[in-house]
Amino acid sequence: MKTTHAGFRKYVIVAGRRNTGKSSLLNSIAKQNVALVSEVAGTTTDPVYKTLEVQPIGPVTFVDTPGIDDEGEIGTERVKRAKRAFYRADAAVLVVDDKPTQFEHFVAKIFREMRIPFLIAANKMDLSNRVDGLYDSFKVPVIPVSARFNINIDKLLTALSQILPDEEERPLVSHLLKSTKTAVLVVPIDKSAPKGRLIMPQTEAIREILDSGGTAVVTRETELNKALKKLSIDPDIVVTDSQAVMKISSVVPLRVPLTTFSILESAKKADVDLFMMGIESLGKLKAGDSVAVVEACSHVPTCDDIGRVKIPRWIEEKLKLKLTYKFFAGKEFPDGEELRNCKLMIHCGGCVLTRNSFMRRINLAHRLGIPVVNYGMLISYLHGVLDRVIQPLKKS
């Protein structure tokens, strides 16, 4: 369960004021002590991610957030971290242990603006009746619970499963398999490749091809030419890592469709036409403009990091522009203030995000008037092969 692809798991935010019992509720749901609990206000200082298998939801990651009423300079930063985590949410639980205050209404307003479905967990029901008026205040489901005595936790999970939005099912690569049902996947093995394993889009593609009854031929870029010659027929598609696209495009015959893993992710998580608008906006950039480079996962940058080094270098070479870059990586998404002056957002493929959470990021950028482009599409454009690698998606 813990190895379920992060892009397929649901994410549920647990939010509320300090000491309302958010961490206790998470422990009650997990039936174990997964979150630190204390009577001291502000025990949870950063969003805590806990992946569980709970029924009737299935694989889900709960995010225990700092109290939204935290105070002082550090408290303000904690609240900001909590709000950043909201962008990951498919749904939310707002924990209330007394009459709602301005803070609960503030959180509810954020959830509605971000289109995150939520319900109220009226905690500490063992102490008094805390349900009256809550539905009238928020117009969402209200479930009285006791995290301390594990009361109504099953009812809460059932109600939560009912508000979780259905994810639009989009294939990654299987829809591109035609007559031969064969795909060649080019997987470079370099210093940035994780030792002993493949990255998510590569493993997802292999599994999806197998599930559809197809054949996945996996090779490095150095052996691609030999691999193609071994096949008695042309494959339906060749998919490569974006960084190798120039080399691969010179090897793969023009009659064979070619694309990249990142572009496939862009089509699955968002829309190719949406990112084409971002490509078109490149011509409007001016020297010194601020550009946000955003990655959904965290990794230790290498000396030739794709987002921090290679993409800025390729942009300067192609567009003859020196731009100012802001780099963001990790589970939380930067807020509007951090992005407000940016003229472009360059986003990774988002393989660890659900479509709902990915589109929430894109929608914020659009509200701020910031064009967005996908890593793979930008790299292909900068290397002069974009028309070729998006062609397979146009036909599908």
C-alpha positions as CSV (number, residue, x, y, z in Angstrom):
1,M,0.0,0.0,0.0
2,K,2.8,2.4,0.9
3,T,4.3,1.9,-2.5
4,T,1.1,2.8,-4.3
5,H,2.0,5.4,-6.9
6,A,1.7,8.8,-5.2
7,G,-0.2,10.1,-8.2
8,F,-3.0,7.6,-7.6
9,R,-3.4,8.1,-3.8
10,K,-5.9,10.5,-2.4
11,Y,-4.7,13.3,-0.1
12,V,-6.8,14.5,2.8
13,I,-6.0,17.7,4.8
14,V,-6.7,17.7,8.5
15,A,-7.0,21.4,9.5
16,G,-8.3,23.5,12.4
17,R,-7.2,25.6,15.3
18,R,-4.5,24.5,17.8
19,N,-5.5,21.9,20.3
20,T,-8.8,21.0,18.6
21,G,-7.5,17.4,18.4
22,K,-6.3,17.2,14.8
23,S,-3.3,14.9,15.7
24,S,-5.4,12.9,18.0
25,L,-8.0,12.4,15.3
26,L,-5.3,11.2,12.9
27,N,-4.0,8.7,15.5
28,S,-7.6,7.4,16.0
29,I,-8.0,6.9,12.3
30,A,-4.7,5.1,12.0
31,K,-5.3,3.1,15.2
32,Q,-1.8,3.9,16.3
33,N,0.3,6.8,17.4
34,V,1.5,8.3,14.1
35,A,1.3,12.0,15.2
36,L,2.7,13.7,18.3
37,V,0.0,14.7,20.8
38,S,0.3,17.2,23.6
39,E,-1.8,19.6,25.6
40,V,0.7,22.3,24.7
41,A,-0.7,24.4,21.9
42,G,1.3,24.3,18.7
43,T,2.8,20.9,19.0
44,T,2.5,20.3,15.2
45,T,4.9,22.7,13.7
46,D,5.0,21.5,10.1
47,P,2.6,19.5,7.9
48,V,2.9,15.8,8.7
49,Y,2.2,13.3,5.9
50,K,0.9,9.8,6.9
51,T,0.0,7.2,4.3
52,L,-2.6,4.7,5.4
53,E,-4.9,2.1,4.0
54,V,-8.4,2.8,5.4
55,Q,-11.8,1.6,4.4
56,P,-13.9,2.6,2.5
57,I,-11.3,5.0,1.0
58,G,-8.4,2.8,0.3
59,P,-4.8,4.1,0.0
60,V,-4.8,7.7,1.3
61,T,-2.3,10.2,2.7
62,F,-3.6,12.3,5.6
63,V,-1.8,15.6,6.1
64,D,-1.8,16.8,9.7
65,T,-1.4,20.6,9.5
66,P,-0.3,23.2,12.1
67,G,-3.0,25.2,13.9
68,I,-4.4,27.8,11.6
69,D,-4.6,30.2,14.6
70,D,-0.8,30.0,15.5
71,E,0.7,33.3,16.6
72,G,3.9,35.2,16.4
73,E,6.5,35.3,13.6
74,I,7.1,31.6,13.7
75,G,3.4,30.9,14.0
76,T,2.7,33.0,10.9
77,E,5.3,30.8,9.0
78,R,3.6,27.7,10.3
79,V,0.2,28.9,9.0
80,K,1.8,29.7,5.6
81,R,3.2,26.1,5.5
82,A,-0.3,24.8,6.3
83,K,-1.9,26.8,3.5
84,R,0.7,25.6,1.0
85,A,-0.2,22.0,1.9
86,F,-3.8,22.6,0.9
87,Y,-2.8,22.6,-2.8
88,R,-2.2,18.8,-2.4
89,A,-5.7,18.1,-1.1
90,D,-8.4,16.1,-2.7
91,A,-10.6,16.7,0.3
92,A,-10.3,18.1,3.8
93,V,-11.5,17.6,7.4
94,L,-12.0,20.7,9.4
95,V,-11.7,19.8,13.1
96,V,-13.8,21.9,15.5
97,D,-14.1,21.4,19.3
98,D,-16.3,24.3,20.2
99,K,-18.2,27.1,18.6
100,P,-16.6,28.1,15.3
101,T,-14.5,31.2,15.3
102,Q,-13.1,33.5,12.6
103,F,-10.4,30.9,12.0
104,E,-12.7,28.1,11.0
105,H,-14.5,30.4,8.7
106,F,-11.2,31.6,7.3
107,V,-10.2,28.0,6.5
108,A,-13.6,27.2,5.0
109,K,-13.3,30.2,2.8
110,I,-9.9,29.0,1.5
111,F,-11.2,25.5,0.9
112,R,-14.1,26.9,-1.1
113,E,-11.9,29.2,-3.1
114,M,-9.6,26.2,-3.9
115,R,-12.6,24.0,-4.6
116,I,-11.6,21.5,-2.0
117,P,-14.6,19.5,-0.7
118,F,-14.6,19.3,3.1
119,L,-16.6,18.2,6.1
120,I,-16.6,19.1,9.8
121,A,-15.3,16.8,12.5
122,A,-17.0,18.0,15.7
123,N,-14.4,16.6,18.1
124,K,-14.6,15.9,21.8
125,M,-18.3,14.9,21.7
126,D,-17.6,13.0,24.9
127,L,-17.4,16.3,26.7
128,S,-20.5,18.0,25.4
129,N,-22.8,18.3,22.4
130,R,-20.8,20.4,19.9
131,V,-22.9,19.9,16.8
132,D,-25.6,22.5,17.2
133,G,-25.4,25.2,14.5
134,L,-22.4,23.8,12.8
135,Y,-24.3,22.8,9.7
136,D,-26.0,26.1,9.5
137,S,-22.7,27.8,9.7
138,F,-20.8,25.8,7.0
139,K,-23.4,23.9,4.9
140,V,-21.2,20.8,4.8
141,P,-21.5,17.4,6.5
142,V,-20.9,17.5,10.2
143,I,-19.8,14.3,12.0
144,P,-19.6,14.4,15.8
145,V,-16.6,12.3,16.9
146,S,-14.4,11.7,19.9
147,A,-10.8,11.1,18.9
148,R,-9.9,10.2,22.5
149,F,-12.5,7.4,22.7
150,N,-12.6,6.4,19.0
151,I,-16.3,7.3,18.7
152,N,-17.8,7.7,15.2
153,I,-14.4,7.4,13.4
154,D,-16.0,4.9,11.0
155,K,-18.8,7.3,10.3
156,L,-16.3,10.1,9.6
157,L,-14.4,7.9,7.1
158,T,-17.6,6.9,5.4
159,A,-18.6,10.5,5.0
160,L,-15.1,11.4,3.8
161,S,-15.3,8.8,1.1
162,Q,-18.5,10.3,-0.1
163,I,-17.1,13.8,-0.6
164,L,-13.8,12.7,-2.2
165,P,-14.0,13.7,-5.9
166,D,-13.8,11.1,-8.6
167,E,-10.5,11.4,-10.5
168,E,-10.9,11.5,-14.3
169,E,-9.2,8.4,-15.5
170,R,-6.7,9.2,-18.2
171,P,-4.2,6.7,-19.6
172,L,-0.5,7.6,-19.8
173,V,0.6,5.7,-22.9
174,S,-1.7,2.7,-23.6
175,H,-4.0,4.8,-25.8
176,L,-1.1,5.3,-28.2
177,L,-0.7,1.6,-28.8
178,K,-2.1,0.7,-32.2
179,S,-1.5,-2.2,-34.5
180,T,1.6,-3.7,-33.0
181,K,0.8,-2.9,-29.4
182,T,4.5,-2.3,-28.9
183,A,6.2,0.6,-27.2
184,V,9.9,1.3,-26.9
185,L,10.8,3.1,-23.7
186,V,14.1,4.8,-23.6
187,V,15.4,5.0,-20.1
188,P,18.8,6.8,-19.7
189,I,20.9,5.6,-16.8
190,D,23.0,8.5,-15.6
191,K,24.1,10.0,-12.3
192,S,20.7,11.5,-11.7
193,A,18.9,8.1,-12.1
194,P,17.9,6.5,-8.8
195,K,20.1,3.5,-8.1
196,G,18.3,0.1,-8.4
197,R,15.0,1.5,-9.6
198,L,13.1,3.5,-12.3
199,I,11.3,6.8,-11.9
200,M,7.5,6.8,-11.6
201,P,6.5,7.6,-15.2
202,Q,8.7,4.8,-16.5
203,T,7.3,2.2,-14.1
204,E,3.8,3.5,-14.7
205,A,4.2,3.2,-18.5
206,I,5.5,-0.4,-18.2
207,R,2.7,-1.5,-16.0
208,E,0.0,0.3,-18.1
209,I,1.4,-1.3,-21.4
210,L,1.4,-4.8,-19.8
211,D,-2.2,-4.2,-18.4
212,S,-3.4,-3.4,-21.9
213,G,-1.9,-6.6,-23.3
214,G,1.0,-4.7,-25.1
215,T,4.7,-5.2,-25.2
216,A,7.2,-2.8,-23.5
217,V,10.7,-2.8,-24.9
218,V,12.9,-1.0,-22.4
219,T,16.4,0.2,-23.4
220,R,19.0,2.8,-22.7
221,E,19.6,5.6,-25.3
222,T,23.0,4.0,-26.1
223,E,21.3,0.7,-27.2
224,L,18.3,2.2,-28.9
225,N,19.5,1.8,-32.4
226,K,20.2,-1.9,-31.8
227,A,16.9,-2.4,-30.0
228,L,14.9,-1.0,-33.0
229,K,16.8,-3.2,-35.4
230,K,15.9,-6.3,-33.4
231,L,12.2,-5.6,-33.9
232,S,10.7,-7.1,-37.0
233,I,8.1,-4.3,-37.2
234,D,8.0,-0.6,-36.2
235,P,6.8,0.0,-32.7
236,D,3.6,2.1,-32.3
237,I,5.5,4.7,-30.2
238,V,8.9,5.5,-28.8
239,V,8.9,7.3,-25.5
240,T,12.1,8.9,-24.2
241,D,13.4,11.0,-21.2
242,S,13.1,14.7,-22.2
243,Q,16.8,15.3,-21.6
244,A,17.7,12.8,-24.3
245,V,15.1,13.9,-26.8
246,M,17.5,15.5,-29.3
247,K,19.7,12.4,-29.5
248,I,16.7,10.0,-29.7
249,S,15.0,12.0,-32.4
250,S,18.0,11.6,-34.6
251,V,17.9,7.8,-34.2
252,V,14.1,7.1,-34.4
253,P,12.9,7.1,-38.1
254,L,10.4,9.9,-38.8
255,R,7.8,7.3,-39.7
256,V,7.8,6.1,-36.0
257,P,5.9,8.3,-33.5
258,L,8.1,9.8,-30.8
259,T,7.2,11.6,-27.5
260,T,8.6,12.0,-24.0
261,F,7.5,10.8,-20.6
262,S,7.0,14.4,-19.3
263,I,4.8,15.3,-22.3
264,L,2.7,12.1,-21.6
265,E,2.4,13.3,-18.0
266,S,1.3,16.7,-19.2
267,A,-1.5,15.2,-21.2
268,K,-2.6,13.0,-18.4
269,K,-2.5,15.5,-15.6
270,A,-3.6,18.6,-17.5
271,D,-3.8,19.4,-21.2
272,V,-1.3,19.8,-24.0
273,D,-3.0,22.8,-25.5
274,L,-2.8,24.5,-22.1
275,F,1.0,24.2,-22.1
276,M,1.2,25.2,-25.7
277,M,-0.1,28.6,-24.6
278,G,2.8,28.7,-22.2
279,I,5.2,28.0,-25.0
280,E,3.7,30.8,-27.0
281,S,4.3,33.2,-24.1
282,L,8.1,32.7,-24.3
283,G,8.3,35.3,-27.0
284,K,7.0,37.9,-24.5
285,L,9.7,37.4,-21.9
286,K,12.2,40.2,-21.3
287,A,15.7,40.1,-19.8
288,G,15.5,40.0,-16.0
289,D,11.9,38.7,-15.9
290,S,11.2,36.4,-12.9
291,V,10.4,32.8,-13.7
292,A,9.2,30.1,-11.3
293,V,10.6,26.6,-11.7
294,V,8.4,24.2,-9.8
295,E,8.9,20.5,-9.0
296,A,6.3,18.4,-7.2
297,C,8.9,16.2,-5.5
298,S,12.0,16.8,-3.4
299,H,15.4,15.7,-4.5
300,V,19.0,16.8,-3.8
301,P,20.0,19.0,-6.8
302,T,23.0,17.7,-8.7
303,C,25.7,19.8,-10.3
304,D,23.9,19.5,-13.6
305,D,20.3,19.6,-12.3
306,I,17.6,19.7,-14.9
307,G,15.5,22.4,-13.4
308,R,18.1,24.6,-11.7
309,V,20.9,24.3,-14.3
310,K,20.0,22.8,-17.6
311,I,16.7,24.5,-18.4
312,P,18.0,28.0,-17.5
313,R,21.1,27.3,-19.7
314,W,19.0,26.1,-22.6
315,I,16.7,29.1,-22.3
316,E,19.6,31.5,-22.4
317,E,21.1,29.7,-25.5
318,K,17.8,29.6,-27.4
319,L,16.2,32.9,-26.4
320,K,19.3,34.9,-25.7
321,L,17.8,36.0,-22.4
322,K,19.1,36.1,-18.9
323,L,16.1,35.6,-16.6
324,T,15.7,35.6,-12.8
325,Y,14.7,32.2,-11.5
326,K,12.8,31.2,-8.3
327,F,13.0,27.5,-7.5
328,F,10.3,25.6,-5.6
329,A,10.4,21.9,-4.9
330,G,8.5,19.6,-2.6
331,K,5.0,18.6,-1.5
332,E,3.8,22.1,-0.6
333,F,3.1,24.6,-3.3
334,P,4.2,28.3,-3.1
335,D,1.5,30.8,-2.3
336,G,0.3,33.6,-4.5
337,E,2.6,36.2,-3.0
338,E,5.7,34.2,-3.9
339,L,4.5,33.8,-7.4
340,R,2.8,37.1,-8.0
341,N,5.6,38.9,-10.0
342,C,6.6,35.8,-12.1
343,K,6.1,36.0,-15.8
344,L,6.2,32.3,-16.4
345,M,5.9,29.0,-14.4
346,I,7.9,26.0,-15.6
347,H,6.4,22.9,-13.9
348,C,7.6,19.3,-13.9
349,G,5.5,16.5,-15.2
350,G,3.8,16.2,-11.8
351,C,3.9,12.4,-11.6
352,V,3.5,12.4,-7.8
353,L,0.4,14.5,-8.0
354,T,-3.2,13.6,-8.6
355,R,-4.9,15.4,-11.5
356,N,-7.0,17.4,-9.0
357,S,-4.0,18.7,-7.1
358,F,-2.0,19.4,-10.3
359,M,-4.9,21.4,-11.8
360,R,-5.3,23.3,-8.5
361,R,-1.7,24.6,-9.0
362,I,-2.3,25.4,-12.7
363,N,-5.6,27.3,-11.8
364,L,-3.7,29.5,-9.2
365,A,-1.2,30.4,-11.9
366,H,-4.0,31.3,-14.2
367,R,-5.7,33.5,-11.6
368,L,-2.4,35.3,-11.2
369,G,-2.1,35.7,-15.0
370,I,1.0,33.5,-15.1
371,P,1.5,31.2,-18.2
372,V,2.5,27.6,-17.4
373,V,4.7,25.3,-19.4
374,N,5.6,21.7,-18.8
375,Y,9.3,20.6,-18.5
376,G,9.1,18.1,-21.4
377,M,7.4,20.5,-23.8
378,L,9.7,23.3,-23.0
379,I,12.8,21.2,-23.4
380,S,11.5,19.8,-26.7
381,Y,10.8,23.3,-27.9
382,L,14.2,24.6,-26.9
383,H,15.8,21.7,-28.9
384,G,13.6,22.2,-32.0
385,V,11.6,19.0,-31.9
386,L,8.4,20.0,-30.2
387,D,6.2,19.6,-33.3
388,R,7.3,16.0,-33.7
389,V,6.9,14.9,-30.1
390,I,3.4,16.4,-29.6
391,Q,2.2,14.9,-32.9
392,P,1.3,11.5,-31.4
393,L,-1.0,13.2,-28.8
394,K,-2.8,15.2,-31.5
395,K,-3.6,12.0,-33.4
396,S,-4.9,10.3,-30.2
